Amino acid sequence: MAFKQKQKEQQTALEAAKANASKKGPLVGGGIKKSGKK
């Protein structure tokens, strides 16, 4: 149950990051890719 909750939180964070990326540009996009590798 906790795992699914964490997954949902990550998904929400990703959506927010994508929204920020479209505003700020490639700099944020690079950050998303780096955190994805983690």
Number of C-alpha atoms within 10 A of each C-alpha: 6 7 8 9 10 11 12 12 12 12 12 12 12 14 12 11 16 16 13 13 17 11 10 11 12 11 9 17 15 12 12 15 10 10 8 9 6 5
